[in-house]
């Protein structure tokens, strides 16, 4: 299954000026593969404190588990999606 994920956080929970939060956020996404998740695309809009990603996983539960370490830092909208052919 593929998922579009939009994760937002506040200025107060932003890791830009907090090395510990930044490290936790990075490790969460770097360790996604260990949880059976492939991140196809990861982009950000820093001024709006928003991260967007396309991720692939066998289950929604794996995606949910990936966010465990950062649940207090971010709100995420996770939407199942599918590829579309333009042929």
PDB file as gemmi writes it, atoms N, CA and C in Angstrom:
CRYST1    1.000    1.000    1.000  90.00  90.00  90.00 P 1                      
ATOM      1  N   UNK A   1       0.835  -1.171   0.000  1.00  0.00           N  
ATOM      2  CA  UNK A   1       0.000   0.000   0.000  1.00  0.00           C  
ATOM      3  C   UNK A   1       0.885   1.242   0.000  1.00  0.00           C  
ATOM      4  N   UNK A   2       0.401   2.268  -0.680  1.00  0.00           N  
ATOM      5  CA  UNK A   2       1.124   3.537  -0.690  1.00  0.00           C  
ATOM      6  C   UNK A   2       0.324   4.567   0.107  1.00  0.00           C  
ATOM      7  N   UNK A   3       1.057   5.472   0.746  1.00  0.00           N  
ATOM      8  CA  UNK A   3       0.439   6.489   1.585  1.00  0.00           C  
ATOM      9  C   UNK A   3       1.045   7.854   1.298  1.00  0.00           C  
ATOM     10  N   UNK A   4       0.187   8.864   1.241  1.00  0.00           N  
ATOM     11  CA  UNK A   4       0.653  10.254   1.226  1.00  0.00           C  
ATOM     12  C   UNK A   4       0.557  10.723   2.670  1.00  0.00           C  
ATOM     13  N   UNK A   5       1.665  11.245   3.179  1.00  0.00           N  
ATOM     14  CA  UNK A   5       1.709  11.672   4.576  1.00  0.00           C  
ATOM     15  C   UNK A   5       2.060  13.152   4.636  1.00  0.00           C  
ATOM     16  N   UNK A   6       1.245  13.889   5.338  1.00  0.00           N  
ATOM     17  CA  UNK A   6       1.516  15.304   5.594  1.00  0.00           C  
ATOM     18  C   UNK A   6       1.658  15.447   7.102  1.00  0.00           C  
ATOM     19  N   UNK A   7       2.865  15.739   7.548  1.00  0.00           N  
ATOM     20  CA  UNK A   7       3.139  15.864   8.977  1.00  0.00           C  
ATOM     21  C   UNK A   7       3.493  17.309   9.298  1.00  0.00           C  
ATOM     22  N   UNK A   8       2.762  17.876  10.237  1.00  0.00           N  
ATOM     23  CA  UNK A   8       3.015  19.261  10.631  1.00  0.00           C  
ATOM     24  C   UNK A   8       3.393  19.313  12.108  1.00  0.00           C  
ATOM     25  N   UNK A   9       4.099  20.358  12.444  1.00  0.00           N  
ATOM     26  CA  UNK A   9       4.444  20.595  13.839  1.00  0.00           C  
ATOM     27  C   UNK A   9       4.404  22.096  14.089  1.00  0.00           C  
ATOM     28  N   UNK A  10       4.461  22.470  15.326  1.00  0.00           N  
ATOM     29  CA  UNK A  10       4.398  23.888  15.678  1.00  0.00           C  
ATOM     30  C   UNK A  10       5.803  24.474  15.784  1.00  0.00           C  
ATOM     31  N   UNK A  11       5.853  25.766  15.887  1.00  0.00           N  
ATOM     32  CA  UNK A  11       7.129  26.447  16.124  1.00  0.00           C  
ATOM     33  C   UNK A  11       7.755  25.918  17.417  1.00  0.00           C  
ATOM     34  N   UNK A  12       6.924  25.666  18.417  1.00  0.00           N  
ATOM     35  CA  UNK A  12       7.414  25.211  19.712  1.00  0.00           C  
ATOM     36  C   UNK A  12       8.014  23.808  19.653  1.00  0.00           C  
ATOM     37  N   UNK A  13       7.508  22.949  18.786  1.00  0.00           N  
ATOM     38  CA  UNK A  13       8.025  21.579  18.704  1.00  0.00           C  
ATOM     39  C   UNK A  13       8.982  21.383  17.538  1.00  0.00           C  
ATOM     40  N   UNK A  14       9.329  22.466  16.841  1.00  0.00           N  
ATOM     41  CA  UNK A  14      10.217  22.383  15.683  1.00  0.00           C  
ATOM     42  C   UNK A  14      11.627  21.980  16.111  1.00  0.00           C  
ATOM     43  N   UNK A  15      12.239  21.111  15.331  1.00  0.00           N  
ATOM     44  CA  UNK A  15      13.597  20.672  15.616  1.00  0.00           C  
ATOM     45  C   UNK A  15      14.676  21.549  15.016  1.00  0.00           C  
ATOM     46  N   UNK A  16      14.309  22.597  14.303  1.00  0.00           N  
ATOM     47  CA  UNK A  16      15.307  23.428  13.626  1.00  0.00           C  
ATOM     48  C   UNK A  16      16.353  23.981  14.586  1.00  0.00           C  
ATOM     49  N   UNK A  17      15.936  24.351  15.778  1.00  0.00           N  
ATOM     50  CA  UNK A  17      16.872  24.917  16.745  1.00  0.00           C  
ATOM     51  C   UNK A  17      17.038  24.050  17.985  1.00  0.00           C  
ATOM     52  N   UNK A  18      16.631  22.796  17.879  1.00  0.00           N  
ATOM     53  CA  UNK A  18      16.756  21.859  18.994  1.00  0.00           C  
ATOM     54  C   UNK A  18      17.422  20.586  18.474  1.00  0.00           C  
ATOM     55  N   UNK A  19      18.718  20.419  18.732  1.00  0.00           N  
ATOM     56  CA  UNK A  19      19.452  19.272  18.180  1.00  0.00           C  
ATOM     57  C   UNK A  19      18.853  17.916  18.552  1.00  0.00           C  
ATOM     58  N   UNK A  20      18.310  17.786  19.763  1.00  0.00           N  
ATOM     59  CA  UNK A  20      17.736  16.499  20.176  1.00  0.00           C  
ATOM     60  C   UNK A  20      16.476  16.164  19.382  1.00  0.00           C  
ATOM     61  N   UNK A  21      15.609  17.150  19.198  1.00  0.00           N  
ATOM     62  CA  UNK A  21      14.391  16.926  18.406  1.00  0.00           C  
ATOM     63  C   UNK A  21      14.738  16.648  16.947  1.00  0.00           C  
ATOM     64  N   UNK A  22      15.712  17.372  16.425  1.00  0.00           N  
ATOM     65  CA  UNK A  22      16.132  17.169  15.038  1.00  0.00           C  
ATOM     66  C   UNK A  22      16.676  15.752  14.842  1.00  0.00           C  
ATOM     67  N   UNK A  23      17.479  15.294  15.782  1.00  0.00           N  
ATOM     68  CA  UNK A  23      18.042  13.939  15.711  1.00  0.00           C  
ATOM     69  C   UNK A  23      16.933  12.884  15.778  1.00  0.00           C  
ATOM     70  N   UNK A  24      15.963  13.098  16.652  1.00  0.00           N  
ATOM     71  CA  UNK A  24      14.851  12.155  16.785  1.00  0.00           C  
ATOM     72  C   UNK A  24      14.025  12.091  15.504  1.00  0.00           C  
ATOM     73  N   UNK A  25      13.735  13.245  14.915  1.00  0.00           N  
ATOM     74  CA  UNK A  25      12.964  13.291  13.668  1.00  0.00           C  
ATOM     75  C   UNK A  25      13.716  12.567  12.550  1.00  0.00           C  
ATOM     76  N   UNK A  26      15.007  12.870  12.410  1.00  0.00           N  
ATOM     77  CA  UNK A  26      15.816  12.227  11.366  1.00  0.00           C  
ATOM     78  C   UNK A  26      15.860  10.714  11.560  1.00  0.00           C  
ATOM     79  N   UNK A  27      16.104  10.274  12.783  1.00  0.00           N  
ATOM     80  CA  UNK A  27      16.217   8.833  13.022  1.00  0.00           C  
ATOM     81  C   UNK A  27      14.892   8.124  12.777  1.00  0.00           C  
ATOM     82  N   UNK A  28      13.780   8.795  13.060  1.00  0.00           N  
ATOM     83  CA  UNK A  28      12.463   8.199  12.804  1.00  0.00           C  
ATOM     84  C   UNK A  28      12.316   7.828  11.336  1.00  0.00           C  
ATOM     85  N   UNK A  29      12.688   8.746  10.450  1.00  0.00           N  
ATOM     86  CA  UNK A  29      12.532   8.484   9.021  1.00  0.00           C  
ATOM     87  C   UNK A  29      13.661   7.621   8.465  1.00  0.00           C  
ATOM     88  N   UNK A  30      14.873   7.771   9.006  1.00  0.00           N  
ATOM     89  CA  UNK A  30      15.983   6.929   8.550  1.00  0.00           C  
ATOM     90  C   UNK A  30      15.770   5.469   8.935  1.00  0.00           C  
ATOM     91  N   UNK A  31      15.062   5.212  10.029  1.00  0.00           N  
ATOM     92  CA  UNK A  31      14.815   3.845  10.495  1.00  0.00           C  
ATOM     93  C   UNK A  31      13.516   3.251   9.958  1.00  0.00           C  
ATOM     94  N   UNK A  32      12.846   3.957   9.076  1.00  0.00           N  
ATOM     95  CA  UNK A  32      11.565   3.477   8.541  1.00  0.00           C  
ATOM     96  C   UNK A  32      11.703   2.112   7.874  1.00  0.00           C  
ATOM     97  N   UNK A  33      12.799   1.913   7.156  1.00  0.00           N  
ATOM     98  CA  UNK A  33      12.981   0.648   6.436  1.00  0.00           C  
ATOM     99  C   UNK A  33      13.018  -0.544   7.391  1.00  0.00           C  
ATOM    100  N   UNK A  34      13.537  -0.333   8.596  1.00  0.00           N  
ATOM    101  CA  UNK A  34      13.563  -1.405   9.599  1.00  0.00           C  
ATOM    102  C   UNK A  34      12.148  -1.824  10.002  1.00  0.00           C  
ATOM    103  N   UNK A  35      11.189  -0.946   9.798  1.00  0.00           N  
ATOM    104  CA  UNK A  35       9.788  -1.236  10.128  1.00  0.00           C  
ATOM    105  C   UNK A  35       8.999  -1.683   8.896  1.00  0.00           C  
ATOM    106  N   UNK A  36       9.712  -1.945   7.795  1.00  0.00           N  
ATOM    107  CA  UNK A  36       9.056  -2.415   6.579  1.00  0.00           C  
ATOM    108  C   UNK A  36       8.460  -1.309   5.736  1.00  0.00           C  
ATOM    109  N   UNK A  37       8.983  -0.094   5.878  1.00  0.00           N  
ATOM    110  CA  UNK A  37       8.451   1.058   5.151  1.00  0.00           C  
ATOM    111  C   UNK A  37       9.505   1.586   4.193  1.00  0.00           C  
ATOM    112  N   UNK A  38       9.088   1.805   2.961  1.00  0.00           N  
ATOM    113  CA  UNK A  38       9.970   2.440   1.980  1.00  0.00           C  
ATOM    114  C   UNK A  38       9.463   3.859   1.756  1.00  0.00           C  
ATOM    115  N   UNK A  39      10.319   4.840   2.008  1.00  0.00           N  
ATOM    116  CA  UNK A  39       9.960   6.229   1.758  1.00  0.00           C  
ATOM    117  C   UNK A  39      10.412   6.568   0.344  1.00  0.00           C  
ATOM    118  N   UNK A  40       9.442   6.796  -0.533  1.00  0.00           N  
ATOM    119  CA  UNK A  40       9.744   7.099  -1.934  1.00  0.00           C  
ATOM    120  C   UNK A  40      10.136   8.555  -2.127  1.00  0.00           C  
ATOM    121  N   UNK A  41       9.527   9.432  -1.362  1.00  0.00           N  
ATOM    122  CA  UNK A  41       9.789  10.863  -1.515  1.00  0.00           C  
ATOM    123  C   UNK A  41       9.581  11.536  -0.168  1.00  0.00           C  
ATOM    124  N   UNK A  42      10.486  12.447   0.167  1.00  0.00           N  
ATOM    125  CA  UNK A  42      10.376  13.205   1.411  1.00  0.00           C  
ATOM    126  C   UNK A  42      10.777  14.637   1.112  1.00  0.00           C  
ATOM    127  N   UNK A  43       9.829  15.547   1.240  1.00  0.00           N  
ATOM    128  CA  UNK A  43      10.078  16.964   0.962  1.00  0.00           C  
ATOM    129  C   UNK A  43       9.490  17.789   2.106  1.00  0.00           C  
ATOM    130  N   UNK A  44       9.933  19.026   2.198  1.00  0.00           N  
ATOM    131  CA  UNK A  44       9.454  19.876   3.279  1.00  0.00           C  
ATOM    132  C   UNK A  44       9.158  21.287   2.802  1.00  0.00           C  
ATOM    133  N   UNK A  45       8.284  21.938   3.525  1.00  0.00           N  
ATOM    134  CA  UNK A  45       8.074  23.375   3.412  1.00  0.00           C  
ATOM    135  C   UNK A  45       8.414  23.913   4.799  1.00  0.00           C  
ATOM    136  N   UNK A  46       9.678  24.282   4.975  1.00  0.00           N  
ATOM    137  CA  UNK A  46      10.157  24.675   6.304  1.00  0.00           C  
ATOM    138  C   UNK A  46       9.382  25.842   6.915  1.00  0.00           C  
ATOM    139  N   UNK A  47       9.076  26.907   6.170  1.00  0.00           N  
ATOM    140  CA  UNK A  47       8.351  28.013   6.801  1.00  0.00           C  
ATOM    141  C   UNK A  47       6.975  27.616   7.353  1.00  0.00           C  
ATOM    142  N   UNK A  48       6.351  26.608   6.748  1.00  0.00           N  
ATOM    143  CA  UNK A  48       5.037  26.178   7.253  1.00  0.00           C  
ATOM    144  C   UNK A  48       5.152  25.006   8.229  1.00  0.00           C  
ATOM    145  N   UNK A  49       6.390  24.595   8.543  1.00  0.00           N  
ATOM    146  CA  UNK A  49       6.628  23.501   9.493  1.00  0.00           C  
ATOM    147  C   UNK A  49       5.882  22.236   9.057  1.00  0.00           C  
ATOM    148  N   UNK A  50       6.010  21.904   7.769  1.00  0.00           N  
ATOM    149  CA  UNK A  50       5.287  20.765   7.201  1.00  0.00           C  
ATOM    150  C   UNK A  50       6.228  19.868   6.408  1.00  0.00           C  
ATOM    151  N   UNK A  51       6.073  18.569   6.598  1.00  0.00           N  
ATOM    152  CA  UNK A  51       6.813  17.561   5.846  1.00  0.00           C  
ATOM    153  C   UNK A  51       5.794  16.762   5.047  1.00  0.00           C  
ATOM    154  N   UNK A  52       6.128  16.472   3.794  1.00  0.00           N  
ATOM    155  CA  UNK A  52       5.284  15.646   2.927  1.00  0.00           C  
ATOM    156  C   UNK A  52       6.088  14.426   2.514  1.00  0.00           C  
ATOM    157  N   UNK A  53       5.431  13.283   2.464  1.00  0.00           N  
ATOM    158  CA  UNK A  53       6.130  12.095   1.973  1.00  0.00           C  
ATOM    159  C   UNK A  53       5.166  11.141   1.290  1.00  0.00           C  
ATOM    160  N   UNK A  54       5.752  10.361   0.389  1.00  0.00           N  
ATOM    161  CA  UNK A  54       5.075   9.205  -0.188  1.00  0.00           C  
ATOM    162  C   UNK A  54       5.812   7.998   0.376  1.00  0.00           C  
ATOM    163  N   UNK A  55       5.079   7.148   1.064  1.00  0.00           N  
ATOM    164  CA  UNK A  55       5.675   5.977   1.697  1.00  0.00           C  
ATOM    165  C   UNK A  55       4.898   4.731   1.284  1.00  0.00           C  
ATOM    166  N   UNK A  56       5.609   3.621   1.284  1.00  0.00           N  
ATOM    167  CA  UNK A  56       4.994   2.341   0.924  1.00  0.00           C  
ATOM    168  C   UNK A  56       5.194   1.359   2.068  1.00  0.00           C  
ATOM    169  N   UNK A  57       4.109   0.654   2.408  1.00  0.00           N  
ATOM    170  CA  UNK A  57       4.141  -0.306   3.498  1.00  0.00           C  
ATOM    171  C   UNK A  57       3.070  -1.361   3.268  1.00  0.00           C  
ATOM    172  N   UNK A  58       3.284  -2.524   3.824  1.00  0.00           N  
ATOM    173  CA  UNK A  58       2.278  -3.582   3.732  1.00  0.00           C  
ATOM    174  C   UNK A  58       1.023  -3.210   4.522  1.00  0.00           C  
ATOM    175  N   UNK A  59       1.209  -2.471   5.615  1.00  0.00           N  
ATOM    176  CA  UNK A  59       0.077  -2.160   6.484  1.00  0.00           C  
ATOM    177  C   UNK A  59       0.109  -0.706   6.961  1.00  0.00           C  
ATOM    178  N   UNK A  60      -1.062  -0.205   7.316  1.00  0.00           N  
ATOM    179  CA  UNK A  60      -1.150   1.105   7.959  1.00  0.00           C  
ATOM    180  C   UNK A  60      -0.511   1.055   9.341  1.00  0.00           C  
ATOM    181  N   UNK A  61      -0.630  -0.082   9.996  1.00  0.00           N  
ATOM    182  CA  UNK A  61      -0.080  -0.226  11.346  1.00  0.00           C  
ATOM    183  C   UNK A  61       1.421   0.060  11.379  1.00  0.00           C  
ATOM    184  N   UNK A  62       2.144  -0.358  10.332  1.00  0.00           N  
ATOM    185  CA  UNK A  62       3.586  -0.087  10.274  1.00  0.00           C  
ATOM    186  C   UNK A  62       3.849   1.413  10.178  1.00  0.00           C  
ATOM    187  N   UNK A  63       3.033   2.100   9.384  1.00  0.00           N  
ATOM    188  CA  UNK A  63       3.166   3.557   9.268  1.00  0.00           C  
ATOM    189  C   UNK A  63       2.895   4.196  10.627  1.00  0.00           C  
ATOM    190  N   UNK A  64       1.844   3.761  11.284  1.00  0.00           N  
ATOM    191  CA  UNK A  64       1.500   4.274  12.609  1.00  0.00           C  
ATOM    192  C   UNK A  64       2.652   4.064  13.586  1.00  0.00           C  
ATOM    193  N   UNK A  65       3.241   2.897  13.556  1.00  0.00           N  
ATOM    194  CA  UNK A  65       4.353   2.572  14.461  1.00  0.00           C  
ATOM    195  C   UNK A  65       5.574   3.448  14.173  1.00  0.00           C  
ATOM    196  N   UNK A  66       5.798   3.780  12.900  1.00  0.00           N  
ATOM    197  CA  UNK A  66       6.929   4.630  12.546  1.00  0.00           C  
ATOM    198  C   UNK A  66       6.840   5.966  13.286  1.00  0.00           C  
ATOM    199  N   UNK A  67       5.622   6.475  13.486  1.00  0.00           N  
ATOM    200  CA  UNK A  67       5.437   7.781  14.118  1.00  0.00           C  
ATOM    201  C   UNK A  67       5.486   7.737  15.647  1.00  0.00           C  
ATOM    202  N   UNK A  68       5.572   6.552  16.251  1.00  0.00           N  
ATOM    203  CA  UNK A  68       5.611   6.450  17.716  1.00  0.00           C  
ATOM    204  C   UNK A  68       6.617   7.404  18.370  1.00  0.00           C  
ATOM    205  N   UNK A  69       7.873   7.461  17.907  1.00  0.00           N  
ATOM    206  CA  UNK A  69       8.857   8.304  18.598  1.00  0.00           C  
ATOM    207  C   UNK A  69       8.565   9.803  18.521  1.00  0.00           C  
ATOM    208  N   UNK A  70       7.755  10.234  17.562  1.00  0.00           N  
ATOM    209  CA  UNK A  70       7.542  11.672  17.376  1.00  0.00           C  
ATOM    210  C   UNK A  70       6.070  12.082  17.525  1.00  0.00           C  
ATOM    211  N   UNK A  71       5.272  11.238  18.147  1.00  0.00           N  
ATOM    212  CA  UNK A  71       3.841  11.543  18.300  1.00  0.00           C  
ATOM    213  C   UNK A  71       3.593  12.840  19.066  1.00  0.00           C  
ATOM    214  N   UNK A  72       4.460  13.172  20.007  1.00  0.00           N  
ATOM    215  CA  UNK A  72       4.255  14.402  20.775  1.00  0.00           C  
ATOM    216  C   UNK A  72       4.771  15.638  20.050  1.00  0.00           C  
ATOM    217  N   UNK A  73       5.448  15.431  18.918  1.00  0.00           N  
ATOM    218  CA  UNK A  73       6.035  16.548  18.176  1.00  0.00           C  
ATOM    219  C   UNK A  73       5.265  16.922  16.921  1.00  0.00           C  
ATOM    220  N   UNK A  74       4.452  16.028  16.403  1.00  0.00           N  
ATOM    221  CA  UNK A  74       3.862  16.255  15.084  1.00  0.00           C  
ATOM    222  C   UNK A  74       2.430  15.744  15.004  1.00  0.00           C  
ATOM    223  N   UNK A  75       1.671  16.349  14.118  1.00  0.00           N  
ATOM    224  CA  UNK A  75       0.350  15.846  13.739  1.00  0.00           C  
ATOM    225  C   UNK A  75       0.475  15.360  12.304  1.00  0.00           C  
ATOM    226  N   UNK A  76      -0.071  14.198  12.012  1.00  0.00           N  
ATOM    227  CA  UNK A  76       0.071  13.644  10.669  1.00  0.00           C  
ATOM    228  C   UNK A  76      -1.284  13.295  10.073  1.00  0.00           C  
ATOM    229  N   UNK A  77      -1.435  13.636   8.809  1.00  0.00           N  
ATOM    230  CA  UNK A  77      -2.582  13.199   8.019  1.00  0.00           C  
ATOM    231  C   UNK A  77      -2.035  12.139   7.078  1.00  0.00           C  
ATOM    232  N   UNK A  78      -2.532  10.921   7.210  1.00  0.00           N  
ATOM    233  CA  UNK A  78      -2.024   9.786   6.441  1.00  0.00           C  
ATOM    234  C   UNK A  78      -3.152   9.285   5.549  1.00  0.00           C  
ATOM    235  N   UNK A  79      -2.929   9.370   4.236  1.00  0.00           N  
ATOM    236  CA  UNK A  79      -3.965   9.047   3.264  1.00  0.00           C  
ATOM    237  C   UNK A  79      -3.493   7.938   2.334  1.00  0.00           C  
ATOM    238  N   UNK A  80      -4.241   6.828   2.220  1.00  0.00           N  
ATOM    239  CA  UNK A  80      -3.878   5.816   1.234  1.00  0.00           C  
ATOM    240  C   UNK A  80      -4.002   6.403  -0.175  1.00  0.00           C  
ATOM    241  N   UNK A  81      -3.024   6.110  -1.013  1.00  0.00           N  
ATOM    242  CA  UNK A  81      -3.027   6.580  -2.400  1.00  0.00           C  
ATOM    243  C   UNK A  81      -2.585   5.446  -3.310  1.00  0.00           C  
ATOM    244  N   UNK A  82      -2.718   5.660  -4.620  1.00  0.00           N  
ATOM    245  CA  UNK A  82      -2.258   4.664  -5.589  1.00  0.00           C  
ATOM    246  C   UNK A  82      -1.647   5.384  -6.786  1.00  0.00           C  
ATOM    247  N   UNK A  83      -0.709   4.723  -7.453  1.00  0.00           N  
ATOM    248  CA  UNK A  83      -0.109   5.332  -8.643  1.00  0.00           C  
ATOM    249  C   UNK A  83      -1.143   5.469  -9.759  1.00  0.00           C  
ATOM    250  N   UNK A  84      -0.952   6.468 -10.593  1.00  0.00           N  
ATOM    251  CA  UNK A  84      -1.820   6.689 -11.744  1.00  0.00           C  
ATOM    252  C   UNK A  84      -0.949   6.717 -12.991  1.00  0.00           C  
ATOM    253  N   UNK A  85      -1.352   5.975 -14.006  1.00  0.00           N  
ATOM    254  CA  UNK A  85      -0.636   5.979 -15.278  1.00  0.00           C  
ATOM    255  C   UNK A  85      -1.181   7.090 -16.162  1.00  0.00           C  
ATOM    256  N   UNK A  86      -0.299   7.803 -16.811  1.00  0.00           N  
ATOM    257  CA  UNK A  86      -0.718   8.868 -17.721  1.00  0.00           C  
ATOM    258  C   UNK A  86      -0.753   8.394 -19.169  1.00  0.00           C  
ATOM    259  N   UNK A  87      -0.632   7.094 -19.365  1.00  0.00           N  
ATOM    260  CA  UNK A  87      -0.684   6.523 -20.724  1.00  0.00           C  
ATOM    261  C   UNK A  87      -2.078   6.570 -21.288  1.00  0.00           C  
TER     262      UNK A  87                                                      
END                                                                             
